[in-house]
Amino acid sequence: MINYRYSTLGILSSMGVDLGDEAIGFQDFSFNLTWHPDRQSTITFFGMGGISENVFKAPEFDLREIFKDDQNINFDSRMGAAGIKFENARWEHVLAYSGYKYERNSELFNELHQFKPFENDRTIEQRIGLHSRRKFSLKHGSAQIGVRANALDYEVFTEHFLSDEVFGNQKNAVLLQAYGDFNKSLNERFKIRSGLHITHFSLNKETAVEPRIGLSYFASPKTEFAFSYGLHSRIVPSQALLIANRQGSDNTDLKFIRSHHFVLANNLRLSNYSKLITEIYYQDLFNVPIARGANRSLSPINTIDYIGAENLVSEGTGSNVGLEMTLQQYFTQSTYFLLNGTIYDSKYTGDDGVRRNTRYNVKYGFNLTAGKEFNWQKNRKIKIVGLNLRGTYFGGFWEGPIDLAQSVYQYRTVFNESLAFTKQLPDFFKVDFRIYYKRVKSKYTSILGLDILNATNQRNIAYHYFDLKQNEITAKYHLGLIPNLSYRIEF
């Protein structure tokens, strides 16, 4: 399987589609090549990569209305991954490379009517990893043991030219993981799953031991009840790990962010093609990174693409509790749908001791994905017309009031930390629609499709910011209606 795409949205911009006055282009490539040297073994080469770019050019002087109009901004994003996998009935080995780079540069129009460097942010992460897994077949069960070894390279850089602030760091690290999992049917009604994961990270020199256990009870052939517990750990994002508030210092002593996960679930098979899944969950987070200070509420878990300059400590806590239900019908009689709904509460505590909403505590959310195909055959050729719909509705994200004085002084939006996440944005609603025409021939299949993203042209608020040119707080909106016409040939 090989796939390549190249796209530029400049044509849509010239047609009047609002893309935020930016030139947007992207391309990506993926492949999956498989060989079977014998009946027991498989060798797979796989990979994917993508490049995207957003370019904003300042309009003519007389047309500038907001602070962004006084800037030239270029955002460039690149990612790639490739590897080789060997597997047979007992063993699986994977050697892979992955990496990404995000960079944003901007120039600001000054009082001398010149464009001068304003801001520069760059984040790079690369890793080379080896994963080996051994599978065992047991009577009424199975087991596996495995190890993962990753060599990581981090680089984070941020520069603010007006304040002459420059922060950057580059680190190499090793992440080692070992695990074992065990599954066994105790009898016709009970099944147990257990495991132990061990992780060591060289930057903070910490080792995390993570036990996991789950128990399933089959009340009938169609009904399963399950309870599971697991202790999970993850590395603090590199942007928070590598930069502190002094040049040359860092936060590499931050511990793993850890969480106790509890899940109670019910899986009800309604028919051969449909099921209803209900889950009640609770997550207890600790070692959450936070800024130190009696009046500080900052935590990187709430920020978007956090690149800060803060001394952080692993003393924050948090929790997530909720109920989620999913009704699914697999593709049958040319129809499918997936309906999902959730209600939950997400909180955290910073160094000020106040228990707050997280940015993402939207309280409730609903998703619907559905599709229908109509097909017929003519002259030994199969023709299909398909309709797909995806709808999303959830509560608004949270943010705090903006500190106007500090925003003017620092030339950027600064929020009032003492009132962090006390204001909720309006609810989010979006509908995407797709129609396609497919012709299936003996040697290839062709697909002509039209996607309409945000088909109702809903104006959803993404966040608020302080605009220096207008000297007022302004709402930033998500993109409106975007049509996308595509043609695809599958050999």
C-alpha positions as a Python dict, from the first residue, in 0.01 Angstrom:
ca = {
    (1, 'M'): (0, 0, 0),
    (2, 'I'): (140, 337, -107),
    (3, 'N'): (-34, 672, -74),
    (4, 'Y'): (77, 1028, -158),
    (5, 'R'): (-117, 1354, -132),
    (6, 'Y'): (-35, 1707, -230),
    (7, 'S'): (-271, 1992, -159),
    (8, 'T'): (-284, 2367, -153),
    (9, 'L'): (-587, 2557, -29),
    (10, 'G'): (-503, 2864, -233),
    (11, 'I'): (-778, 2780, -482),
    (12, 'L'): (-1034, 2779, -202),
    (13, 'S'): (-907, 3116, -81),
    (14, 'S'): (-951, 3264, -428),
    (15, 'M'): (-1308, 3128, -428),
    (16, 'G'): (-1386, 3329, -115),
    (17, 'V'): (-1349, 3055, 147),
    (18, 'D'): (-1231, 3209, 476),
    (19, 'L'): (-907, 3037, 578),
    (20, 'G'): (-790, 3306, 819),
    (21, 'D'): (-602, 3504, 547),
    (22, 'E'): (-325, 3244, 544),
    (23, 'A'): (-174, 3049, 257),
    (24, 'I'): (-206, 2685, 363),
    (25, 'G'): (-42, 2392, 189),
    (26, 'F'): (45, 2036, 283),
    (27, 'Q'): (167, 1707, 146),
    (28, 'D'): (206, 1362, 297),
    (29, 'F'): (325, 1016, 202),
    (30, 'S'): (270, 673, 354),
    (31, 'F'): (354, 315, 262),
    (32, 'N'): (318, -36, 397),
    (33, 'L'): (506, -313, 212),
    (34, 'T'): (473, -673, 326),
    (35, 'W'): (659, -994, 236),
    (36, 'H'): (604, -1353, 349),
    (37, 'P'): (939, -1535, 327),
    (38, 'D'): (765, -1850, 454),
    (39, 'R'): (429, -1955, 595),
    (40, 'Q'): (526, -1866, 949),
    (41, 'S'): (696, -1528, 905),
    (42, 'T'): (610, -1180, 784),
    (43, 'I'): (840, -886, 710),
    (44, 'T'): (688, -539, 683),
    (45, 'F'): (842, -207, 582),
    (46, 'F'): (627, 87, 687),
    (47, 'G'): (651, 460, 697),
    (48, 'M'): (473, 791, 681),
    (49, 'G'): (568, 1156, 658),
    (50, 'G'): (408, 1494, 617),
    (51, 'I'): (490, 1860, 557),
    (52, 'S'): (255, 2151, 615),
    (53, 'E'): (299, 2527, 601),
    (54, 'N'): (87, 2828, 697),
    (55, 'V'): (210, 3162, 566),
    (56, 'F'): (59, 3498, 657),
    (57, 'K'): (173, 3814, 479),
    (58, 'A'): (87, 4154, 621),
    (59, 'P'): (-164, 4337, 400),
    (60, 'E'): (-110, 4686, 268),
    (61, 'F'): (-72, 4949, 539),
    (62, 'D'): (-415, 5106, 483),
    (63, 'L'): (-586, 4764, 516),
    (64, 'R'): (-443, 4667, 853),
    (65, 'E'): (-707, 4639, 1124),
    (66, 'I'): (-573, 4400, 1390),
    (67, 'F'): (-232, 4336, 1549),
    (68, 'K'): (-176, 4029, 1332),
    (69, 'D'): (-195, 4252, 1023),
    (70, 'D'): (131, 4418, 1132),
    (71, 'Q'): (316, 4088, 1111),
    (72, 'N'): (460, 3842, 862),
    (73, 'I'): (414, 3495, 1012),
    (74, 'N'): (540, 3160, 889),
    (75, 'F'): (450, 2830, 1056),
    (76, 'D'): (619, 2514, 933),
    (77, 'S'): (548, 2160, 1053),
    (78, 'R'): (723, 1837, 954),
    (79, 'M'): (693, 1482, 1080),
    (80, 'G'): (814, 1141, 967),
    (81, 'A'): (833, 780, 1079),
    (82, 'A'): (971, 465, 920),
    (83, 'G'): (1060, 116, 1030),
    (84, 'I'): (1078, -254, 971),
    (85, 'K'): (885, -528, 1151),
    (86, 'F'): (950, -903, 1164),
    (87, 'E'): (697, -1137, 1320),
    (88, 'N'): (608, -1503, 1339),
    (89, 'A'): (388, -1714, 1564),
    (90, 'R'): (598, -1640, 1872),
    (91, 'W'): (814, -1332, 1815),
    (92, 'E'): (770, -975, 1699),
    (93, 'H'): (1059, -732, 1649),
    (94, 'V'): (1025, -370, 1537),
    (95, 'L'): (1300, -119, 1461),
    (96, 'A'): (1169, 230, 1389),
    (97, 'Y'): (1257, 599, 1364),
    (98, 'S'): (1016, 888, 1425),
    (99, 'G'): (1053, 1262, 1452),
    (100, 'Y'): (874, 1592, 1422),
    (101, 'K'): (958, 1961, 1398),
    (102, 'Y'): (735, 2262, 1464),
    (103, 'E'): (866, 2612, 1394),
    (104, 'R'): (696, 2952, 1400),
    (105, 'N'): (868, 3275, 1297),
    (106, 'S'): (719, 3624, 1291),
    (107, 'E'): (828, 3975, 1196),
    (108, 'L'): (666, 4290, 1336),
    (109, 'F'): (616, 4620, 1154),
    (110, 'N'): (774, 4890, 1374),
    (111, 'E'): (752, 5268, 1402),
    (112, 'L'): (1029, 5303, 1140),
    (113, 'H'): (802, 5125, 891),
    (114, 'Q'): (1031, 4823, 883),
    (115, 'F'): (968, 4457, 950),
    (116, 'K'): (1193, 4334, 1230),
    (117, 'P'): (1213, 3989, 1398),
    (118, 'F'): (946, 3958, 1668),
    (119, 'E'): (907, 3597, 1787),
    (120, 'N'): (1064, 3262, 1708),
    (121, 'D'): (960, 2923, 1852),
    (122, 'R'): (1098, 2583, 1755),
    (123, 'T'): (1040, 2232, 1891),
    (124, 'I'): (1215, 1920, 1760),
    (125, 'E'): (1186, 1564, 1889),
    (126, 'Q'): (1343, 1254, 1736),
    (127, 'R'): (1360, 896, 1853),
    (128, 'I'): (1501, 563, 1741),
    (129, 'G'): (1333, 266, 1902),
    (130, 'L'): (1357, -111, 1923),
    (131, 'H'): (1063, -321, 2042),
    (132, 'S'): (1080, -698, 2093),
    (133, 'R'): (784, -906, 2207),
    (134, 'R'): (750, -1278, 2286),
    (135, 'K'): (404, -1437, 2271),
    (136, 'F'): (297, -1749, 2460),
    (137, 'S'): (-6, -1970, 2410),
    (138, 'L'): (-152, -2109, 2731),
    (139, 'K'): (-438, -2340, 2808),
    (140, 'H'): (-747, -2117, 2812),
    (141, 'G'): (-532, -1806, 2780),
    (142, 'S'): (-226, -1625, 2648),
    (143, 'A'): (70, -1422, 2771),
    (144, 'Q'): (340, -1196, 2638),
    (145, 'I'): (657, -1029, 2756),
    (146, 'G'): (837, -747, 2585),
    (147, 'V'): (1098, -473, 2601),
    (148, 'R'): (1120, -131, 2438),
    (149, 'A'): (1434, 82, 2413),
    (150, 'N'): (1419, 436, 2275),
    (151, 'A'): (1699, 685, 2218),
    (152, 'L'): (1547, 1035, 2220),
    (153, 'D'): (1677, 1372, 2108),
    (154, 'Y'): (1496, 1689, 2224),
    (155, 'E'): (1541, 2050, 2117),
    (156, 'V'): (1327, 2345, 2228),
    (157, 'F'): (1396, 2709, 2147),
    (158, 'T'): (1198, 3028, 2204),
    (159, 'E'): (1299, 3392, 2146),
    (160, 'H'): (1117, 3722, 2207),
    (161, 'F'): (1312, 4002, 2040),
    (162, 'L'): (1140, 4302, 2202),
    (163, 'S'): (1229, 4184, 2553),
    (164, 'D'): (1559, 4025, 2446),
    (165, 'E'): (1447, 3698, 2607),
    (166, 'V'): (1609, 3385, 2466),
    (167, 'F'): (1546, 3040, 2605),
    (168, 'G'): (1664, 2716, 2450),
    (169, 'N'): (1791, 2373, 2537),
    (170, 'Q'): (1887, 2047, 2374),
    (171, 'K'): (1899, 1711, 2551),
    (172, 'N'): (1951, 1345, 2470),
    (173, 'A'): (1774, 1077, 2671),
    (174, 'V'): (1705, 705, 2689),
    (175, 'L'): (1362, 560, 2765),
    (176, 'L'): (1356, 191, 2866),
    (177, 'Q'): (1040, -12, 2915),
    (178, 'A'): (970, -375, 3004),
    (179, 'Y'): (630, -537, 3038),
    (180, 'G'): (444, -860, 3082),
    (181, 'D'): (75, -931, 3023),
    (182, 'F'): (-132, -1237, 3111),
    (183, 'N'): (-486, -1332, 3002),
    (184, 'K'): (-673, -1640, 3119),
    (185, 'S'): (-1029, -1770, 3125),
    (186, 'L'): (-1096, -1901, 3476),
    (187, 'N'): (-1418, -2070, 3365),
    (188, 'E'): (-1705, -2006, 3124),
    (189, 'R'): (-1803, -1682, 3299),
    (190, 'F'): (-1485, -1526, 3436),
    (191, 'K'): (-1177, -1399, 3256),
    (192, 'I'): (-879, -1227, 3419),
    (193, 'R'): (-622, -995, 3265),
    (194, 'S'): (-314, -876, 3450),
    (195, 'G'): (16, -711, 3371),
    (196, 'L'): (317, -526, 3501),
    (197, 'H'): (492, -243, 3316),
    (198, 'I'): (825, -91, 3423),
    (199, 'T'): (959, 234, 3275),
    (200, 'H'): (1292, 411, 3328),
    (201, 'F'): (1375, 758, 3190),
    (202, 'S'): (1735, 875, 3194),
    (203, 'L'): (1664, 1252, 3212),
    (204, 'N'): (1492, 1244, 3551),
    (205, 'K'): (1654, 914, 3652),
    (206, 'E'): (1314, 788, 3764),
    (207, 'T'): (1173, 436, 3740),
    (208, 'A'): (797, 382, 3736),
    (209, 'V'): (635, 50, 3822),
    (210, 'E'): (283, 14, 3683),
    (211, 'P'): (60, -278, 3781),
    (212, 'R'): (-256, -350, 3575),
    (213, 'I'): (-545, -590, 3643),
    (214, 'G'): (-887, -653, 3494),
    (215, 'L'): (-1171, -895, 3555),
    (216, 'S'): (-1456, -977, 3315),
    (217, 'Y'): (-1782, -1150, 3400),
    (218, 'F'): (-1997, -1292, 3118),
    (219, 'A'): (-2351, -1291, 3253),
    (220, 'S'): (-2478, -1430, 2922),
    (221, 'P'): (-2346, -1481, 2569),
    (222, 'K'): (-2452, -1122, 2495),
    (223, 'T'): (-2363, -943, 2820),
    (224, 'E'): (-2020, -873, 2970),
    (225, 'F'): (-1938, -678, 3286),
    (226, 'A'): (-1578, -572, 3343),
    (227, 'F'): (-1369, -393, 3606),
    (228, 'S'): (-1014, -279, 3550),
    (229, 'Y'): (-744, -89, 3736),
    (230, 'G'): (-413, 40, 3611),
    (231, 'L'): (-139, 274, 3721),
    (232, 'H'): (-19, 474, 3420),
    (233, 'S'): (276, 709, 3368),
    (234, 'R'): (385, 950, 3097),
    (235, 'I'): (676, 1184, 3038),
    (236, 'V'): (624, 1557, 3082),
    (237, 'P'): (613, 1725, 2735),
    (238, 'S'): (955, 1834, 2614),
    (239, 'Q'): (858, 2204, 2599),
    (240, 'A'): (808, 2198, 2978),
    (241, 'L'): (1102, 1967, 3051),
    (242, 'L'): (1373, 2164, 2877),
    (243, 'I'): (1308, 2532, 2956),
    (244, 'A'): (1300, 2704, 3297),
    (245, 'N'): (1311, 3075, 3383),
    (246, 'R'): (1687, 3111, 3368),
    (247, 'Q'): (1908, 3075, 3064),
    (248, 'G'): (2074, 2733, 3074),
    (249, 'S'): (1843, 2589, 3342),
    (250, 'D'): (1576, 2326, 3283),
    (251, 'N'): (1306, 2114, 3444),
    (252, 'T'): (1454, 1772, 3369),
    (253, 'D'): (1407, 1673, 3733),
    (254, 'L'): (1027, 1665, 3684),
    (255, 'K'): (880, 1326, 3764),
    (256, 'F'): (649, 1116, 3548),
    (257, 'I'): (289, 1241, 3540),
    (258, 'R'): (109, 946, 3700),
    (259, 'S'): (-253, 840, 3726),
    (260, 'H'): (-460, 566, 3889),
    (261, 'H'): (-724, 453, 3637),
    (262, 'F'): (-1044, 276, 3747),
    (263, 'V'): (-1302, 160, 3490),
    (264, 'L'): (-1634, -22, 3533),
    (265, 'A'): (-1781, -129, 3198),
    (266, 'N'): (-2073, -313, 3044),
    (267, 'N'): (-2062, -453, 2690),
    (268, 'L'): (-2406, -552, 2559),
    (269, 'R'): (-2429, -721, 2219),
    (270, 'L'): (-2764, -618, 2073),
    (271, 'S'): (-2729, -823, 1754),
    (272, 'N'): (-2462, -972, 1531),
    (273, 'Y'): (-2400, -623, 1394),
    (274, 'S'): (-2455, -387, 1687),
    (275, 'K'): (-2346, -334, 2046),
    (276, 'L'): (-2386, -90, 2336),
    (277, 'I'): (-2085, -10, 2555),
    (278, 'T'): (-2119, 174, 2886),
    (279, 'E'): (-1819, 286, 3093),
    (280, 'I'): (-1784, 463, 3426),
    (281, 'Y'): (-1431, 583, 3491),
    (282, 'Y'): (-1224, 767, 3747),
    (283, 'Q'): (-866, 890, 3706),
    (284, 'D'): (-660, 1020, 3997),
    (285, 'L'): (-360, 1222, 3872),
    (286, 'F'): (-52, 1311, 4072),
    (287, 'N'): (299, 1444, 4002),
    (288, 'V'): (136, 1699, 3771),
    (289, 'P'): (385, 1977, 3679),
    (290, 'I'): (289, 2320, 3816),
    (291, 'A'): (451, 2662, 3862),
    (292, 'R'): (569, 2731, 4216),
    (293, 'G'): (423, 3024, 4409),
    (294, 'A'): (145, 3097, 4656),
    (295, 'N'): (-58, 3274, 4387),
    (296, 'R'): (33, 3049, 4092),
    (297, 'S'): (-216, 2828, 3911),
    (298, 'L'): (-21, 2756, 3590),
    (299, 'S'): (17, 2398, 3473),
    (300, 'P'): (130, 2285, 3125),
    (301, 'I'): (-154, 2029, 3114),
    (302, 'N'): (-392, 2318, 3038),
    (303, 'T'): (-197, 2505, 2774),
    (304, 'I'): (-189, 2468, 2396),
    (305, 'D'): (161, 2406, 2256),
    (306, 'Y'): (318, 2516, 2585),
    (307, 'I'): (659, 2679, 2549),
    (308, 'G'): (717, 2854, 2876),
    (309, 'A'): (1000, 2982, 3088),
    (310, 'E'): (897, 2862, 3431),
    (311, 'N'): (1050, 2671, 3718),
    (312, 'L'): (809, 2380, 3756),
    (313, 'V'): (765, 2124, 4032),
    (314, 'S'): (588, 1785, 4028),
    (315, 'E'): (345, 1869, 4306),
    (316, 'G'): (14, 1923, 4126),
    (317, 'T'): (-286, 1691, 4135),
    (318, 'G'): (-593, 1635, 3921),
    (319, 'S'): (-888, 1409, 3858),
    (320, 'N'): (-1123, 1302, 3579),
    (321, 'V'): (-1453, 1125, 3646),
    (322, 'G'): (-1724, 1047, 3397),
    (323, 'L'): (-1974, 825, 3221),
    (324, 'E'): (-1945, 732, 2854),
    (325, 'M'): (-2188, 539, 2633),
    (326, 'T'): (-2132, 417, 2277),
    (327, 'L'): (-2394, 265, 2046),
    (328, 'Q'): (-2240, 111, 1735),
    (329, 'Q'): (-2377, -64, 1430),
    (330, 'Y'): (-2120, -222, 1201),
    (331, 'F'): (-2149, -187, 825),
    (332, 'T'): (-2446, -403, 731),
    (333, 'Q'): (-2713, -364, 467),
    (334, 'S'): (-2504, -77, 330),
    (335, 'T'): (-2546, 125, 653),
    (336, 'Y'): (-2335, 200, 960),
    (337, 'F'): (-2342, 440, 1252),
    (338, 'L'): (-2156, 521, 1572),
    (339, 'L'): (-2325, 730, 1843),
    (340, 'N'): (-2120, 835, 2144),
    (341, 'G'): (-2208, 1047, 2446),
    (342, 'T'): (-2023, 1141, 2762),
    (343, 'I'): (-2061, 1347, 3076),
    (344, 'Y'): (-1755, 1412, 3292),
    (345, 'D'): (-1579, 1644, 3532),
    (346, 'S'): (-1209, 1735, 3499),
    (347, 'K'): (-1028, 1927, 3775),
    (348, 'Y'): (-673, 2012, 3883),
    (349, 'T'): (-497, 2188, 4170),
    (350, 'G'): (-205, 2428, 4128),
    (351, 'D'): (42, 2555, 4385),
    (352, 'D'): (-213, 2807, 4517),
    (353, 'G'): (-415, 2513, 4652),
    (354, 'V'): (-733, 2606, 4460),
    (355, 'R'): (-917, 2319, 4291),
    (356, 'R'): (-1014, 2442, 3944),
    (357, 'N'): (-1164, 2332, 3616),
    (358, 'T'): (-906, 2220, 3365),
    (359, 'R'): (-916, 2393, 3030),
    (360, 'Y'): (-1084, 2083, 2883),
    (361, 'N'): (-1361, 2040, 3141),
    (362, 'V'): (-1639, 2073, 2883),
    (363, 'K'): (-1880, 1869, 3106),
    (364, 'Y'): (-2056, 1683, 2820),
    (365, 'G'): (-2009, 1582, 2459),
    (366, 'F'): (-2189, 1395, 2182),
    (367, 'N'): (-2060, 1251, 1854),
    (368, 'L'): (-2249, 1090, 1566),
    (369, 'T'): (-2089, 925, 1265),
    (370, 'A'): (-2316, 757, 1011),
    (371, 'G'): (-2313, 647, 649),
    (372, 'K'): (-2521, 487, 377),
    (373, 'E'): (-2426, 339, 40),
    (374, 'F'): (-2643, 282, -267),
    (375, 'N'): (-2501, 42, -525),
    (376, 'W'): (-2595, -113, -855),
    (377, 'Q'): (-2423, -311, -1130),
    (378, 'K'): (-2412, -226, -1500),
    (379, 'N'): (-2203, -392, -1771),
    (380, 'R'): (-2018, -593, -1504),
    (381, 'K'): (-1913, -271, -1335),
    (382, 'I'): (-2020, -195, -978),
    (383, 'K'): (-2120, 165, -911),
    (384, 'I'): (-2171, 306, -563),
    (385, 'V'): (-2299, 637, -428),
    (386, 'G'): (-2219, 696, -62),
    (387, 'L'): (-2332, 951, 195),
    (388, 'N'): (-2148, 1015, 523),
    (389, 'L'): (-2230, 1246, 812),
    (390, 'R'): (-2031, 1338, 1120),
    (391, 'G'): (-2170, 1563, 1390),
    (392, 'T'): (-2002, 1688, 1709),
    (393, 'Y'): (-2151, 1881, 1999),
    (394, 'F'): (-1978, 1947, 2330),
    (395, 'G'): (-1951, 2210, 2598),
    (396, 'G'): (-1710, 2499, 2573),
    (397, 'F'): (-1349, 2504, 2689),
    (398, 'W'): (-1252, 2715, 2989),
    (399, 'E'): (-1031, 3022, 3011),
    (400, 'G'): (-966, 3308, 3252),
    (401, 'P'): (-987, 3687, 3230),
    (402, 'I'): (-706, 3868, 3049),
    (403, 'D'): (-465, 4093, 3237),
    (404, 'L'): (-478, 4405, 3016),
    (405, 'A'): (-181, 4588, 3171),
    (406, 'Q'): (55, 4291, 3143),
    (407, 'S'): (-69, 4212, 2791),
    (408, 'V'): (21, 4563, 2674),
    (409, 'Y'): (359, 4549, 2852),
    (410, 'Q'): (457, 4204, 2721),
    (411, 'Y'): (313, 4240, 2367),
    (412, 'R'): (118, 3917, 2409),
    (413, 'T'): (-197, 3791, 2578),
    (414, 'V'): (-143, 3740, 2953),
    (415, 'F'): (-418, 3581, 3164),
    (416, 'N'): (-499, 3657, 3526),
    (417, 'E'): (-373, 3346, 3704),
    (418, 'S'): (-574, 3402, 4023),
    (419, 'L'): (-896, 3364, 3817),
    (420, 'A'): (-771, 3091, 3584),
    (421, 'F'): (-1037, 2884, 3404),
    (422, 'T'): (-1335, 3059, 3562),
    (423, 'K'): (-1503, 3153, 3231),
    (424, 'Q'): (-1652, 2895, 2995),
    (425, 'L'): (-1669, 2948, 2619),
    (426, 'P'): (-1997, 2881, 2432),
    (427, 'D'): (-2080, 2524, 2332),
    (428, 'F'): (-1910, 2382, 2022),
    (429, 'F'): (-2114, 2244, 1733),
    (430, 'K'): (-1992, 2114, 1398),
    (431, 'V'): (-2131, 1900, 1114),
    (432, 'D'): (-1916, 1749, 837),
    (433, 'F'): (-2077, 1597, 526),
    (434, 'R'): (-1935, 1377, 249),
    (435, 'I'): (-2081, 1243, -74),
    (436, 'Y'): (-1886, 1020, -310),
    (437, 'Y'): (-1928, 826, -632),
    (438, 'K'): (-1730, 501, -665),
    (439, 'R'): (-1678, 283, -972),
    (440, 'V'): (-1536, -63, -912),
    (441, 'K'): (-1365, -218, -1214),
    (442, 'S'): (-1161, -536, -1249),
    (443, 'K'): (-822, -362, -1231),
    (444, 'Y'): (-888, -46, -1032),
    (445, 'T'): (-1144, 153, -836),
    (446, 'S'): (-1205, 525, -885),
    (447, 'I'): (-1365, 753, -623),
    (448, 'L'): (-1492, 1107, -682),
    (449, 'G'): (-1576, 1273, -350),
    (450, 'L'): (-1697, 1605, -213),
    (451, 'D'): (-1632, 1686, 153),
    (452, 'I'): (-1802, 1982, 317),
    (453, 'L'): (-1640, 2059, 652),
    (454, 'N'): (-1850, 2260, 897),
    (455, 'A'): (-2142, 2229, 660),
    (456, 'T'): (-2364, 2462, 866),
    (457, 'N'): (-2091, 2733, 870),
    (458, 'Q'): (-2109, 2742, 1251),
    (459, 'R'): (-1902, 3019, 1414),
    (460, 'N'): (-1733, 2840, 1704),
    (461, 'I'): (-1510, 3043, 1936),
    (462, 'A'): (-1163, 2893, 1982),
    (463, 'Y'): (-1033, 3138, 2244),
    (464, 'H'): (-1008, 3507, 2335),
    (465, 'Y'): (-695, 3720, 2306),
    (466, 'F'): (-590, 4080, 2357),
    (467, 'D'): (-536, 4268, 2032),
    (468, 'L'): (-276, 4545, 2075),
    (469, 'K'): (-376, 4734, 1762),
    (470, 'Q'): (-745, 4749, 1853),
    (471, 'N'): (-665, 4775, 2225),
    (472, 'E'): (-946, 4533, 2311),
    (473, 'I'): (-1020, 4168, 2383),
    (474, 'T'): (-1109, 3980, 2066),
    (475, 'A'): (-1254, 3636, 1996),
    (476, 'K'): (-1068, 3395, 1767),
    (477, 'Y'): (-1303, 3168, 1572),
    (478, 'H'): (-1256, 2825, 1421),
    (479, 'L'): (-1273, 2804, 1043),
    (480, 'G'): (-1614, 2819, 875),
    (481, 'L'): (-1749, 2612, 585),
    (482, 'I'): (-1473, 2447, 377),
    (483, 'P'): (-1553, 2241, 64),
    (484, 'N'): (-1297, 1990, -63),
    (485, 'L'): (-1328, 1807, -395),
    (486, 'S'): (-1111, 1499, -442),
    (487, 'Y'): (-1049, 1224, -696),
    (488, 'R'): (-879, 898, -601),
    (489, 'I'): (-772, 588, -792),
    (490, 'E'): (-701, 262, -608),
    (491, 'F'): (-515, -14, -794),
}
